[in-house]
């Protein structure tokens, strides 16, 4: 048993010992349940959805007669996650508990049909990550994360997230959920009051509620809406809290059906280049584009939406590249899926030759950011310019004097690149423009 499972089980038992009345919970059944959850592909014991319930039930019934009190133990596990705020997904606790109550645990029983699998739609991404037919992952270039303070400032300035945070503050300390449904929502009276307080419509409040839940700004129990972990972290000014909330809510804020927003963002992250919508169509496998739109039209619409949410940037000639916030989201989601995402090393202490070597190994979109960081860390802009030339960076017209004087006056990455003759580094940087 992994240490992660042992810790999760220990916390559940501690909760059960404190609960009144004590829940029905069998340790052997809980171990079997969480191991099956892990076998189904879960990375965290507390990350459950309704689909997971059906997958785990199918695994358990394939392996024979489930132990006595498995369902009761499963329900107790769900109650533990909900009461402790440890349910990591944005699944409705009420829907999750209902699914556990109703799932068929009879050996050999047909499993309930789930949603269409996304494997085909994500086939290009899965192939790149080594989960396709070849089984060989492509080399992931290291990326340059922006400072958390910068990411938080940008995330907090996104209007949709800002309004969702205002709704979370309005909910504090708690509100009742709408009764009589498995769909999590504020009750009608609170929805109307929130709309008035925020200067918007009840329909918009319902949308902001889903955004706030996805962001972790709100969480729900079986009866109540409460401030979520992201709301507390943001209020405490924890570095990265706003950026994490933005990343977790991005696809909800985009409000575009299907996996295309995530697939396109990840493609831009992994390539680190600027692309036109037509060049990005290949990132969407079969079924990734819903509705009557053509693939290119859908991709373009997704990119415009992601640009509005600060996830990507439109550059020259209708091309799009990933933003610093987009990098944060893509890296966070890939890591949550167990993918190792490398980061570029710190460059401020490197000499010019070693620094130019690092630039050969990073994504095109990161070249200018690293140049700015390296120049800032040098004794003076003039020293930075001179050592770059001495290390082999070719100035335009072989005019080292003009290069050094101009960079000393305007020590910015775009100036350095404009004064650099055609070379592999300049060609790489152009791929992000």
C-alpha positions in Angstrom: 0.0 0.0 0.0 1.3 3.4 -0.9 2.0 6.1 1.7 -0.6 8.3 0.1 -3.3 5.6 0.6 -2.2 4.9 4.2 -2.5 8.6 5.0 -5.9 8.9 3.4 -7.2 5.8 5.3 -5.8 7.1 8.6 -7.5 10.4 8.2 -10.8 8.7 7.4 -10.5 6.5 10.5 -9.8 9.6 12.6 -12.9 11.3 11.2 -15.0 8.1 11.9 -13.8 8.0 15.5 -15.0 11.5 16.1 -18.3 11.2 14.2 -21.6 10.9 16.1 -23.2 8.6 15.4 -20.3 6.5 14.2 -20.4 5.6 10.6 -20.3 2.0 9.3 -16.8 1.6 8.0 -14.7 -1.5 7.4 -11.0 -1.0 6.9 -10.6 -4.0 4.5 -13.4 -2.7 2.3 -11.9 0.8 2.3 -8.5 -0.5 1.3 -10.1 -2.5 -1.5 -12.1 0.5 -2.6 -9.2 3.0 -2.7 -6.9 0.5 -4.5 -9.5 0.0 -7.2 -9.8 3.7 -7.5 -6.1 3.9 -8.0 -6.2 1.1 -10.5 -8.8 3.0 -12.5 -6.3 5.8 -13.0 -6.8 8.1 -10.1 -3.8 10.1 -8.8 -5.4 11.3 -5.5 -7.7 9.3 -3.2 -9.9 12.3 -2.7 -10.5 12.9 -6.5 -13.9 11.3 -7.3 -16.5 11.9 -9.9 -19.7 10.0 -10.8 -17.9 8.4 -13.7 -15.2 7.2 -11.3 -18.0 5.5 -9.2 -19.1 3.5 -12.2 -15.5 2.6 -13.2 -14.6 1.5 -9.7 -17.8 -0.5 -9.4 -17.0 -2.3 -12.7 -13.5 -3.2 -11.5 -14.7 -4.5 -8.2 -17.5 -6.6 -9.6 -15.1 -8.1 -12.3 -12.9 -9.3 -9.4 -15.6 -11.2 -7.7 -18.1 -10.8 -4.9 -17.5 -7.4 -3.2 -17.0 -7.6 0.6 -19.9 -7.1 3.0 -20.6 -3.5 3.8 -18.6 -2.2 0.8 -21.4 0.2 -0.1 -21.8 1.5 3.5 -18.0 1.9 3.6 -18.0 3.8 0.3 -20.8 6.1 1.5 -18.8 6.7 4.7 -15.7 7.6 2.6 -17.8 10.0 0.6 -19.2 11.6 3.8 -15.7 11.9 5.2 -14.5 13.7 2.0 -17.4 16.1 2.0 -17.4 16.9 5.7 -13.6 17.6 5.7 -13.6 19.5 2.5 -11.3 16.9 1.0 -13.3 16.1 -2.2 -10.8 17.3 -4.8 -13.1 17.3 -7.9 -15.8 19.8 -8.7 -18.4 17.0 -8.6 -21.6 17.7 -6.7 -21.4 15.9 -3.4 -25.1 15.1 -3.6 -24.7 13.6 -7.1 -21.7 11.6 -6.0 -23.5 10.2 -3.0 -26.5 9.3 -5.1 -24.3 7.5 -7.6 -22.7 5.4 -4.8 -26.1 4.6 -3.4 -27.4 3.4 -6.7 -24.5 1.8 -8.5 -25.0 -1.9 -9.1 -22.4 -4.0 -7.2 -23.7 -7.4 -8.3 -20.9 -9.4 -9.9 -21.4 -9.6 -13.7 -23.9 -6.8 -13.7 -23.8 -4.5 -16.8 -22.1 -1.2 -16.1 -24.0 2.0 -16.7 -23.0 3.7 -19.9 -20.8 6.7 -19.3 -20.0 9.6 -21.6 -18.2 9.1 -24.9 -14.6 8.4 -24.3 -12.2 11.3 -25.1 -9.3 9.1 -26.2 -10.0 9.7 -29.9 -10.4 13.5 -29.4 -7.1 13.7 -27.4 -5.2 11.2 -29.5 -2.7 13.7 -30.8 -1.9 14.8 -27.3 -1.8 11.3 -25.9 0.6 10.3 -28.7 2.9 13.2 -27.9 2.9 12.3 -24.2 3.7 8.6 -24.9 0.3 7.1 -24.4 -0.4 6.5 -28.1 0.4 3.6 -30.4 4.2 4.3 -30.4 4.4 4.5 -26.7 7.3 6.9 -27.0 6.9 10.3 -25.5 8.2 13.3 -27.4 10.8 15.4 -25.7 9.2 18.1 -23.5 11.2 21.4 -23.7 11.6 23.1 -20.3 9.4 26.2 -19.8 10.0 29.4 -18.0 7.3 30.1 -15.3 6.5 33.7 -14.6 6.8 35.0 -11.0 3.8 34.1 -8.9 3.2 37.7 -8.0 2.8 38.5 -11.7 0.6 35.5 -12.3 -1.7 36.5 -9.4 -2.0 40.0 -10.6 -3.0 38.9 -14.1 -5.4 36.3 -12.8 -7.1 38.7 -10.5 -7.6 41.2 -13.3 -9.7 38.7 -15.4 -13.2 40.0 -15.1 -15.0 36.6 -14.9 -12.8 35.3 -12.1 -13.0 38.6 -10.3 -16.8 38.5 -10.3 -16.8 34.9 -9.2 -14.6 35.9 -6.3 -17.1 38.6 -5.4 -19.9 36.0 -5.4 -17.8 33.8 -3.1 -17.3 36.8 -0.7 -21.0 37.4 -0.8 -21.7 33.7 0.1 -19.4 33.8 3.2 -19.9 32.3 5.7 -22.5 30.0 4.1 -25.7 29.6 2.3 -28.2 26.8 1.8 -28.2 24.9 -1.5 -31.3 24.7 -3.6 -33.3 21.7 -2.2 -34.9 18.9 -4.2 -32.2 18.4 -6.8 -28.8 16.8 -7.3 -27.6 19.9 -9.2 -25.7 22.3 -6.9 -27.0 25.8 -7.0 -28.0 28.6 -4.7 -31.6 28.7 -3.7 -33.8 31.1 -5.7 -34.0 33.7 -3.0 -30.2 33.8 -2.6 -29.7 33.8 -6.3 -31.9 36.9 -6.7 -30.2 38.7 -3.7 -26.7 37.9 -5.1 -27.7 39.2 -8.5 -28.8 42.5 -6.9 -25.6 42.7 -4.7 -23.3 42.1 -7.7 -25.3 44.2 -10.1 -26.0 41.4 -12.5 -28.7 38.9 -13.5 -29.8 35.6 -11.8 -28.6 33.8 -14.9 -25.1 35.3 -14.6 -25.0 34.4 -10.9 -25.7 30.8 -11.8 -22.8 30.9 -14.2 -20.5 32.6 -11.7 -21.5 30.0 -9.2 -20.1 27.2 -11.4 -17.0 29.2 -12.1 -16.4 29.8 -8.3 -16.9 26.1 -7.6 -14.4 25.1 -10.4 -11.9 27.7 -9.0 -12.2 26.3 -5.5 -13.6 29.7 -4.3 -16.7 27.9 -3.2 -17.3 24.3 -2.1 -20.6 22.5 -1.4 -21.7 19.9 1.1 -25.0 18.0 0.9 -26.9 21.1 2.2 -24.7 24.1 2.2 -22.4 26.4 0.0 -19.2 27.4 1.8 -16.1 29.4 1.0 -13.6 27.0 -0.7 -9.9 26.5 -0.1 -9.0 28.9 -2.9 -11.0 31.7 -1.2 -9.1 31.2 2.0 -5.8 31.0 0.2 -6.5 34.2 -1.8 -7.7 36.1 1.3 -4.5 35.1 3.0 -2.5 36.4 0.0 -0.8 33.0 -0.5 1.5 33.3 -3.5 -0.1 31.6 -6.5 -3.6 31.4 -5.0 -5.3 33.6 -7.6 -3.3 32.0 -10.4 -4.3 28.5 -9.3 -7.9 29.5 -9.0 -7.8 30.9 -12.5 -6.2 27.8 -13.9 -8.7 25.4 -12.2 -11.7 27.4 -13.6 -10.3 28.2 -17.1 -12.4 25.7 -19.1 -15.5 26.6 -17.0 -15.0 30.3 -17.7 -14.5 29.5 -21.4 -17.9 27.8 -21.5 -17.2 26.0 -24.7 -18.4 22.4 -24.9 -15.8 19.7 -25.7 -12.1 19.3 -24.9 -10.8 21.7 -27.5 -9.9 24.5 -25.0 -7.6 22.2 -23.1 -6.2 20.5 -26.2 -5.3 23.8 -27.9 -3.9 25.3 -24.7 -1.7 22.2 -24.2 -0.5 22.2 -27.8 0.5 25.8 -27.5 2.3 25.1 -24.2 4.2 22.1 -25.5 5.2 23.7 -28.8 6.0 27.1 -27.4 5.3 28.6 -30.8 2.8 30.9 -32.4 0.3 29.2 -34.6 -2.6 30.2 -36.8 -6.0 28.4 -36.2 -5.5 26.3 -39.3 -2.1 25.1 -38.0 -3.7 24.0 -34.7 -6.6 21.9 -36.2 -4.3 18.8 -35.9 -4.3 19.1 -32.1 -8.1 18.2 -32.1 -8.7 14.5 -32.7 -12.0 13.0 -33.9 -14.9 14.2 -31.9 -13.1 17.2 -30.3 -15.1 19.6 -32.4 -18.8 19.6 -31.6 -21.7 21.1 -33.5 -22.0 22.4 -37.1 -18.8 24.5 -37.1 -15.8 23.5 -39.3 -12.7 22.5 -37.3 -10.9 25.7 -38.2 -13.9 27.8 -37.2 -14.2 26.1 -33.9 -10.4 26.4 -33.2 -10.6 30.1 -34.0 -13.5 30.6 -31.7 -11.8 28.8 -28.9 -8.6 30.8 -29.3 -10.5 34.1 -29.3 -12.2 33.0 -26.0 -8.9 31.9 -24.5 -7.4 35.3 -25.5 -10.2 37.1 -23.7 -9.4 35.1 -20.6 -5.7 35.9 -20.8 -4.7 32.3 -21.5 -3.3 33.0 -25.0 -2.1 36.1 -26.9 -2.8 37.1 -30.4 0.4 38.1 -32.2 1.1 39.1 -35.8 -0.8 37.7 -38.8 -3.6 36.1 -36.9 -1.3 33.8 -34.9 -1.7 32.9 -31.3 0.8 31.9 -28.6 0.4 30.8 -25.0 0.6 33.4 -22.2 2.3 33.2 -18.9 -1.1 32.4 -17.3 -1.7 29.8 -20.0 1.7 28.2 -19.2 0.7 28.0 -15.5 -2.6 26.3 -16.3 -1.2 23.8 -18.8 1.7 22.9 -16.5 -0.6 22.5 -13.5 -3.0 20.2 -15.3 -0.3 18.1 -16.9 1.4 17.6 -13.5 -1.9 16.7 -11.9 -2.1 13.9 -14.5 1.2 12.6 -13.5 3.2 14.2 -16.4 6.7 15.5 -15.4 6.9 19.1 -16.8 10.5 20.4 -16.8 11.4 24.0 -16.0 14.3 26.0 -17.3 17.1 26.6 -14.8 17.8 30.0 -13.2 20.1 31.9 -15.6 21.1 35.1 -13.8 24.4 33.5 -12.5 25.4 32.0 -15.8 28.1 33.4 -18.0 27.2 34.4 -21.5 28.3 31.2 -23.2 26.4 29.0 -20.7 23.4 31.2 -21.0 23.3 31.0 -24.8 23.5 27.2 -24.4 20.4 27.3 -22.2 18.5 29.3 -24.9 19.1 26.5 -27.4 17.1 24.1 -25.2 14.0 26.2 -24.3 10.8 26.9 -26.2 10.7 29.8 -28.7 8.2 31.7 -26.5 10.6 31.7 -23.6 13.7 33.2 -25.4 12.8 36.8 -24.7 11.8 36.3 -21.1 15.1 34.5 -20.4 17.1 37.2 -22.2 15.4 39.9 -20.1 16.1 38.0 -16.8 19.7 37.4 -17.8 20.4 41.0 -18.8 18.9 42.2 -15.5 21.2 39.9 -13.5 24.4 41.2 -15.1 26.7 43.9 -13.6 25.5 46.4 -16.3 23.7 46.3 -19.6 26.9 47.2 -21.4 28.7 44.2 -19.8 25.8 41.9 -20.8 25.9 43.1 -24.4 29.7 42.8 -24.7 29.8 39.3 -23.2 27.0 38.1 -25.5 29.1 39.2 -28.5 32.2 37.7 -27.1 30.3 34.4 -26.5 29.4 34.2 -30.2 26.1 36.1 -30.6 26.4 37.7 -34.1 25.5 41.4 -34.3 23.9 42.8 -37.4 26.5 43.8 -39.9 29.2 42.4 -37.6 29.0 45.9 -35.9 29.8 44.9 -32.3 30.2 48.6 -31.2 26.7 49.6 -32.3 25.2 46.5 -30.7 26.9 47.2 -27.3 26.0 50.9 -27.3 22.4 50.3 -28.2 21.8 47.5 -25.8 23.5 49.5 -23.0 20.9 52.3 -23.7 17.9 50.0 -24.2 18.6 46.7 -22.3 15.6 44.8 -23.5 15.3 41.4 -25.2 13.5 42.6 -28.2 16.3 45.1 -28.9 19.0 42.4 -28.5 17.1 40.2 -31.0 16.6 43.1 -33.5 20.3 43.8 -33.5 21.2 40.1 -33.9 22.1 38.8 -37.3 20.3 35.7 -38.7 21.3 32.8 -36.6 19.6 29.7 -35.0 18.7 31.7 -31.8 17.0 34.5 -33.7 15.2 32.0 -35.9 13.9 30.2 -32.8 12.6 33.4 -31.2 10.8 34.3 -34.5 8.7 31.2 -34.1 6.9 32.8 -31.2 6.0 35.9 -33.1 
